[in-house]
C-alpha cells in the first residue's frame, strides 16, 4: 500500500473493470448510415459505431448502477481527481461533493465524460493505486 493511498470502499478490481470497459466504449465513433447490405466489408466496421443500444455501454452502465452508493460516489471522486477538479489530498472533499451533488444516475454522469477511462486511470494512480496491478488481478480471474 502506497503511503499516499486513500482507503476506498470500491475494490481496485472494480475500478479496473470500469476503466477497461470505458476504454472500449471510448473507442466507439459516432454512428453513420448503414452500409449497403451487399457490401460485407463495410459491415464489420459497424462494431465501432456508438449506437444508443451499444452492448458495451449497457454492460458498463449496468455495472456502475449495481455498485452501492459509496462505490458510485468514489468512482465520481476518482474521476474528478483524475480530471484535476480536485487534488489527491482533497479526495475527502471530492467524495463529499459527489455524494451531496448527485442529481442524476451515476452511470449516466460518468458515461457522459468523454475521457472517462483517462480520468479514472489518472485519478486512481494519483491516489496511490496501481492500475496495472488491478488489471492484472482482474485478468487472473479475481472476483470483482
C-alpha positions as CSV (number, residue, x, y, z in Angstrom):
1,X,0.0,0.0,0.0
2,X,1.4,3.4,-1.1
3,X,1.7,5.9,1.8
4,X,-0.4,8.4,-0.1
5,X,-3.1,5.8,-0.8
6,X,-6.6,6.5,0.5
7,X,-9.0,4.0,1.9
8,X,-11.6,3.0,-0.6
9,X,-14.8,1.0,-0.3
10,X,-14.6,0.1,-4.0
11,X,-12.1,-2.6,-4.9
12,X,-9.2,-1.8,-7.2
13,X,-10.5,-4.6,-9.5
14,X,-13.9,-2.9,-9.8
15,X,-12.2,0.4,-10.8
16,X,-10.0,-1.5,-13.3
17,X,-13.1,-3.2,-14.8
18,X,-14.8,0.2,-15.3
19,X,-11.6,1.6,-16.9
20,X,-11.3,-1.4,-19.3
21,X,-15.0,-1.1,-20.3
22,X,-14.7,2.7,-20.6
23,X,-11.7,2.3,-22.9
24,X,-13.8,0.0,-25.1
25,X,-16.7,2.5,-25.0
26,X,-14.4,5.5,-25.7
27,X,-13.1,3.7,-28.9
28,X,-16.5,4.0,-30.4
29,X,-17.3,6.5,-33.1
30,X,-20.5,8.4,-33.9
31,X,-22.9,6.2,-35.9
32,X,-23.1,6.6,-39.7
33,X,-25.6,5.5,-42.3
34,X,-25.8,1.7,-42.5
35,X,-23.8,0.4,-45.4
36,X,-25.4,-1.4,-48.3
37,X,-26.1,-4.9,-47.0
38,X,-24.4,-6.4,-50.1
39,X,-21.1,-4.8,-49.1
40,X,-19.9,-7.2,-46.4
41,X,-16.6,-5.5,-45.9
42,X,-18.2,-2.3,-44.5
43,X,-20.5,-4.2,-42.2
44,X,-17.5,-5.3,-40.0
45,X,-16.7,-1.7,-39.2
46,X,-20.1,-1.2,-37.6
47,X,-18.8,-2.8,-34.3
48,X,-17.1,0.6,-33.6
49,X,-20.3,2.6,-34.0
50,X,-21.6,4.3,-30.9
51,X,-25.2,3.3,-31.0
52,X,-27.9,4.0,-28.4
53,X,-28.2,0.3,-27.6
54,X,-24.5,-0.4,-27.6
55,X,-23.8,-3.5,-25.6
56,X,-20.6,-2.1,-24.1
57,X,-22.4,1.0,-22.8
58,X,-25.2,-1.2,-21.5
59,X,-22.8,-3.5,-19.7
60,X,-20.8,-0.6,-18.2
61,X,-24.0,1.3,-17.2
62,X,-25.4,-1.8,-15.5
63,X,-22.2,-2.5,-13.7
64,X,-22.0,1.1,-12.3
65,X,-25.7,1.1,-11.4
66,X,-25.3,-2.1,-9.4
67,X,-22.5,-0.6,-7.3
68,X,-23.5,0.7,-3.9
69,X,-23.8,4.4,-3.2
70,X,-20.4,4.7,-1.6
71,X,-18.7,2.9,-4.5
72,X,-20.5,5.1,-7.1
73,X,-19.5,8.3,-5.2
74,X,-15.9,7.1,-5.1
75,X,-15.8,6.5,-8.8
76,X,-17.0,10.0,-9.4
77,X,-14.5,11.4,-6.9
78,X,-11.7,9.4,-8.5
79,X,-12.6,10.7,-12.0
80,X,-12.6,14.3,-10.6
81,X,-9.2,13.8,-9.1
82,X,-8.0,12.4,-12.5
83,X,-9.6,15.4,-14.3
84,X,-7.9,17.8,-12.0
85,X,-11.1,19.2,-10.4
86,X,-9.7,18.1,-7.0
87,X,-6.1,17.4,-5.9
88,X,-5.4,13.9,-4.5
89,X,-5.2,15.4,-1.0
90,X,-8.7,16.8,-1.5
91,X,-10.2,13.3,-2.1
92,X,-12.4,13.6,1.0
93,X,-13.9,16.8,-0.2
94,X,-14.4,15.3,-3.7
95,X,-16.2,12.4,-2.2
96,X,-18.5,14.6,-0.1
97,X,-19.2,16.8,-3.1
98,X,-20.0,13.7,-5.2
99,X,-22.5,12.5,-2.6
100,X,-24.1,15.9,-2.0
101,X,-24.4,17.0,-5.6
102,X,-25.7,13.8,-7.1
103,X,-28.9,14.5,-9.1
104,X,-28.7,12.1,-12.0
105,X,-27.8,8.4,-12.2
106,X,-24.1,8.0,-11.7
107,X,-23.7,5.8,-14.7
108,X,-25.3,8.5,-16.9
109,X,-23.0,11.1,-15.5
110,X,-19.8,9.0,-15.8
111,X,-20.6,7.8,-19.3
112,X,-21.1,11.4,-20.3
113,X,-17.5,12.2,-19.5
114,X,-15.7,12.0,-22.9
115,X,-12.3,10.9,-21.3
116,X,-13.7,8.7,-18.5
117,X,-11.1,6.0,-18.8
118,X,-8.3,8.5,-18.7
119,X,-9.8,10.4,-15.8
120,X,-10.2,7.2,-13.8
121,X,-6.7,6.0,-14.6
122,X,-5.1,9.3,-13.7
123,X,-7.2,9.7,-10.5
124,X,-6.6,6.1,-9.4
125,X,-2.9,6.4,-9.8
126,X,-2.8,9.9,-8.3
127,X,-4.5,8.4,-5.2
128,X,-1.6,5.9,-4.9
129,X,-3.0,2.8,-6.6
130,X,-1.5,0.9,-9.5
131,X,-3.9,0.4,-12.4
132,X,-1.6,-2.2,-13.8
133,X,-1.7,-4.3,-10.6
134,X,-5.5,-4.0,-10.5
135,X,-5.9,-5.0,-14.2
136,X,-3.6,-8.0,-13.6
137,X,-5.7,-9.2,-10.7
138,X,-8.8,-8.8,-12.8
139,X,-7.4,-10.7,-15.8
140,X,-6.3,-13.5,-13.4
141,X,-10.0,-14.0,-12.7
142,X,-10.2,-12.2,-9.4
143,X,-13.8,-11.7,-8.4
144,X,-15.0,-8.2,-8.7
